[in-house]
């Protein structure tokens, strides 16, 4: 499953991320647990909560983040 397509307001474990330096700089790493808040329609960003803060991930990156429900 990819982060942009999974159900909102659930907890997911990140299985793999694309090779994008920006993800690690905002605290998104393989093995981390996140809460997916929402994905905006029409190719908008995905909002996730990690470490008590919300971050936006662009759609082109979010579709490459593999997750599994916890």
RASULRA-V952087 format. One line per field, one symbol per residue. psi: psi as a letter, one per 30 degrees, with the letter a starting at -180 (. if undefined). A space follows every 10 residues. Layout:
# RASULRA-V952087
psi->???
This chain:
# RASULRA-V952087
psi->klefflklhl kkkkelllij eeeefggjlk flklkkelkk lhgllkklkk hglklkkkef eefgjklkk.
